[in-house]
Amino acid sequence: SNLQASLETSQRQIEKLKTNLATAEAQGLSDPLTGLKNRRGFDVVLASQLAGARNGAQPLSLILADIDHFKSINDTYGHVAGDRVLTAVGRLLSSSFRVEDLRGRWGGEEFVVAFSDEEAESAKVILDRARREFVRFIFEGDHGERFQASFSAGIATYPKDGQSIEDLFKVADERLYKVKEAGRNRILAADHFSAQELSEIASLSPSSSPSSQGSAKGSS
């Protein structure tokens, strides 16, 4: 029957995903600092997840996130403190979301997440819970200073925003850039901010840098 054939196809896709996950782990395609997949490891599994989304006619939301003012965190509080922030993001992403959701460190202070079978708005709600949790973390600088950090993110969703991994990354990156222009520390899952978001942005000060007893300001 069609149902049986569909179930068998889904089972094969699950087995293929498990195999790809095992392959990524066996090849050491993880980031030693955060414990997340590195760029190559993420790519291996994302290709399989996107194929599964196509076959199942399901959405897939890709998130590109960036720690705000990370260069200034390193410059102000030291590189060891910067590593603590990166490690904290890794732990947060590892402990948040579903087991099957894909997380990775894209490089530097950039992180990537893929939510299978999630539309843009639901992916944004899920990620925003993690963002709100992260801004409450207290970090310690190399000389005992206390500071906080935040991250910004852009979301692109298959098939609405693109058919290929490259297209999805391009759209997510463009949206991340718009968040940075708007003051950082928020998430954009559409081409434009909503009226409510624009009102919130207007009510904030021009810079939304990490708050602390000595805030880390700067680019990145």
C-alpha positions as CSV (number, residue, x, y, z in Angstrom):
1,S,0.0,0.0,0.0
2,N,1.0,3.6,-0.3
3,L,1.1,4.0,3.5
4,Q,3.4,1.0,3.8
5,A,5.7,2.3,1.0
6,S,5.8,5.7,2.8
7,L,6.7,4.1,6.1
8,E,9.4,2.1,4.5
9,T,10.8,5.2,2.8
10,S,10.7,7.1,6.1
11,Q,12.5,4.3,7.9
12,R,15.2,4.2,5.2
13,Q,15.7,8.0,5.6
14,I,16.0,7.6,9.4
15,E,18.6,4.8,9.0
16,K,20.5,7.0,6.5
17,L,20.5,9.9,8.9
18,K,21.8,7.6,11.7
19,T,24.5,6.4,9.4
20,N,25.5,10.0,8.4
21,L,25.6,11.0,12.1
22,A,27.8,8.1,12.9
23,T,30.1,8.9,9.9
24,A,30.4,12.5,11.0
25,E,31.3,11.4,14.6
26,A,33.7,8.7,13.3
27,Q,35.6,11.2,11.2
28,G,36.0,13.6,14.1
29,L,33.9,16.3,12.5
30,S,33.2,18.1,15.8
31,D,34.5,21.3,17.3
32,P,36.7,20.5,20.4
33,L,35.9,23.7,22.2
34,T,32.1,23.5,22.1
35,G,31.4,19.9,21.4
36,L,29.2,20.8,18.5
37,K,29.6,19.6,14.9
38,N,32.2,21.7,13.1
39,R,31.4,23.1,9.6
40,R,32.2,19.9,7.7
41,G,30.3,17.7,10.2
42,F,27.3,20.0,10.0
43,D,27.3,19.9,6.2
44,V,27.3,16.1,6.1
45,V,24.1,15.8,8.2
46,L,22.4,18.9,6.9
47,A,22.5,17.5,3.3
48,S,20.7,14.4,4.6
49,Q,18.2,16.4,6.5
50,L,17.4,18.6,3.5
51,A,16.9,15.5,1.4
52,G,14.5,14.2,4.0
53,A,12.6,17.5,4.0
54,R,12.3,17.3,0.2
55,N,11.1,13.7,0.2
56,G,8.6,14.3,3.0
57,A,7.4,17.7,1.7
58,Q,8.3,19.2,5.1
59,P,9.8,22.5,6.0
60,L,13.4,22.9,7.4
61,S,14.5,26.0,9.2
62,L,18.2,27.0,9.1
63,I,19.6,29.4,11.7
64,L,22.8,31.4,11.4
65,A,23.7,32.9,14.8
66,D,26.5,35.2,15.8
67,I,27.7,36.3,19.3
68,D,27.3,40.0,19.5
69,H,30.5,42.1,19.8
70,F,32.7,39.1,20.2
71,K,35.9,40.8,19.1
72,S,35.3,43.4,21.9
73,I,34.7,40.6,24.4
74,N,38.1,39.1,23.5
75,D,39.8,42.5,23.6
76,T,38.2,43.7,26.8
77,Y,38.0,40.5,28.9
78,G,40.6,38.3,27.3
79,H,40.6,35.3,25.0
80,V,40.1,32.8,27.8
81,A,36.9,34.7,28.7
82,G,36.0,34.6,25.0
83,D,36.4,30.9,25.0
84,R,34.1,30.6,28.0
85,V,31.4,32.5,26.1
86,L,31.8,30.1,23.1
87,T,31.7,27.1,25.4
88,A,28.5,28.4,27.0
89,V,26.8,28.8,23.7
90,G,27.8,25.2,22.8
91,R,26.3,23.9,26.1
92,L,23.2,26.0,25.7
93,L,22.6,24.7,22.1
94,S,23.4,21.1,23.2
95,S,20.9,21.2,26.0
96,S,18.1,23.1,24.1
97,F,15.8,21.8,21.3
98,R,15.1,18.2,20.3
99,V,17.6,15.4,20.0
100,E,17.2,15.3,16.3
101,D,17.8,19.0,15.8
102,L,21.2,19.8,14.3
103,R,23.7,22.2,15.9
104,G,27.1,23.3,14.9
105,R,29.9,25.9,15.2
106,W,30.3,27.4,11.8
107,G,33.6,29.1,12.6
108,G,34.8,31.9,15.0
109,E,31.8,33.2,16.8
110,E,29.2,31.9,14.3
111,F,26.9,29.0,15.1
112,V,24.3,27.1,13.0
113,V,21.2,25.2,13.9
114,A,18.8,23.3,11.7
115,F,15.2,22.5,12.8
116,S,13.5,19.7,10.8
117,D,9.8,20.1,10.2
118,E,9.7,23.6,11.7
119,E,8.4,26.7,9.9
120,A,10.2,30.0,10.4
121,E,8.0,31.5,13.1
122,S,8.0,28.4,15.3
123,A,11.8,28.1,14.9
124,K,12.1,31.7,16.0
125,V,10.0,31.1,19.1
126,I,12.1,28.1,20.0
127,L,15.4,29.9,19.4
128,D,14.3,33.0,21.2
129,R,13.8,31.0,24.4
130,A,17.5,30.1,24.2
131,R,18.5,33.7,23.4
132,R,16.6,35.0,26.5
133,E,18.3,32.4,28.6
134,F,21.8,33.3,27.3
135,V,21.6,37.0,28.1
136,R,21.1,36.1,31.8
137,F,24.4,34.2,31.9
138,I,27.2,35.9,33.9
139,F,30.7,35.5,32.6
140,E,34.0,36.3,34.3
141,G,36.8,38.1,32.5
142,D,40.5,37.2,32.8
143,H,40.9,39.7,35.7
144,G,37.7,38.8,37.5
145,E,35.4,41.3,35.8
146,R,31.8,40.2,35.4
147,F,30.0,40.7,32.1
148,Q,27.1,39.4,30.0
149,A,26.8,38.7,26.3
150,S,24.1,38.2,23.7
151,F,23.6,36.7,20.2
152,S,21.8,37.7,17.0
153,A,20.4,35.3,14.4
154,G,18.8,35.1,11.0
155,I,16.5,32.2,10.0
156,A,15.8,30.9,6.5
157,T,13.2,28.2,5.8
158,Y,13.0,25.5,3.1
159,P,11.2,25.6,0.7
160,K,9.9,29.2,1.1
161,D,13.3,31.0,1.2
162,G,15.4,28.6,-1.0
163,Q,15.7,25.2,-2.4
164,S,19.4,24.6,-1.7
165,I,21.7,24.7,1.3
166,E,23.6,27.6,-0.4
167,D,20.3,29.6,-0.9
168,L,19.2,29.1,2.7
169,F,22.6,30.2,4.1
170,K,22.5,33.3,1.9
171,V,19.1,34.3,3.1
172,A,19.9,33.5,6.8
173,D,23.1,35.6,6.5
174,E,21.2,38.5,5.0
175,R,18.7,38.5,7.8
176,L,21.5,38.2,10.4
177,Y,23.1,41.3,8.9
178,K,19.8,43.2,9.2
179,V,19.6,42.3,12.9
180,K,23.1,43.6,13.4
181,E,22.2,46.9,11.7
182,A,19.1,47.1,14.0
183,G,21.1,46.9,17.2
184,R,21.7,43.1,17.6
185,N,20.4,40.7,20.3
186,R,17.3,39.6,18.4
187,I,16.2,37.1,15.7
188,L,14.8,37.8,12.2
189,A,12.9,35.1,10.4
190,A,11.5,37.2,7.6
191,D,12.8,39.8,5.1
192,H,11.6,42.7,7.3
193,F,10.9,43.4,11.0
194,S,7.3,43.5,12.1
195,A,5.7,46.7,13.3
196,Q,6.1,45.6,16.9
197,E,9.8,44.7,16.4
198,L,10.4,48.1,14.8
199,S,8.8,49.8,17.7
200,E,10.9,47.8,20.2
201,I,14.1,48.7,18.2
202,A,13.2,52.4,18.2
203,S,12.7,52.4,21.9
204,L,16.1,51.0,22.6
205,S,19.4,52.9,22.7
206,P,21.4,52.8,19.4
207,S,23.8,50.1,20.6
208,S,22.7,46.9,22.2
209,S,26.1,45.7,23.4
210,P,26.7,43.2,26.2
211,S,25.8,44.7,29.5
212,S,28.2,44.5,32.4
213,Q,30.1,46.3,35.1
214,G,32.1,47.5,32.1
215,S,30.3,46.7,28.9
216,A,32.1,45.2,25.9
217,K,31.4,47.5,22.9
218,G,32.6,47.2,19.3
219,S,32.1,45.5,16.0
220,S,31.4,41.9,15.1
